[in-house]
């Protein structure tokens, strides 16, 4: 009897825990009204609140009616909770949606069949436990198998695995004890409720910590990459270049700095319009990127001016690469128009002394670029370190 009172206390704690989470999540959504993952998370909590509340009135309503509905709320709530997490992490593709749609329908139907036609509480518990275990195993694998996952993501995935094991044990015990109910007192039930309560607390906190982590990563990507061309922004390019110059200085390795400017770009905008001008910039970035190697840095400094840092490239290698880029641009055309364009390039190659060389590299390569413009454009001019 004492254990039953404890179970009822746990259920009450789940009710208030979900209610409190809903209040916090709703407050959060006032700040981020377009956060669909958070709205889905909140809806899943409403369903779970309905499930835990219904447990307290099971004895007051016909079991054939309340039990399928109650557990349907639990299964749908748990599934939507995992979908909210995957959506927030950007992992909710079409295949995953189909996977969980099948799981939601399959879990609700199979539980209803068990509840209506077999009506053994142990079998019902085993069925629900196995479905919830399947709900959480997929995100657990995604979060722990990704080598680029953050420590927080890996911790969440590991937490899911631990709870999946608890659910598996509970299912086995329920099959061995057909009369086991949600209020029965045994070790598997204790582990289930304690594990579920800890999961609720940690998952709720982890969901919004991960949400903030994802928002921070998105802001970093926005700051690091040029929105139009998809290559490094000026600030990110300069920052990463300074790091590479420091490393090259320690190794006494060659680096080459290329400054590129699309010829007569103002005329492109004036003649064809800024929309076509943007397309030209995108085409230029794509064509140039295709001629670079994995370790090369490529950034947009502003307007039609771009820069490249070639790590470990001497004069011969950098001249060859610069000429390949010039020829590729000259021979490219914008697909929807007969528009052709060219590029002028200023190049300098040095063994750097440190990241303080960057300003001088830019100034000298800019002088070489200016010379290429004066000489008729569509050419590569090399500068010397002075």
Helices and strands as residue ranges (DSSP letters): H 2-31, H 36-55, G 58-60, H 63-88, H 94-113, I 114-118, H 121-145, H 151-176, H 187-224, H 234-251, E 254-262, H 265-272, H 274-290, E 297-302, E 305-311, H 315-330, E 343-351, H 357-374, E 380-382
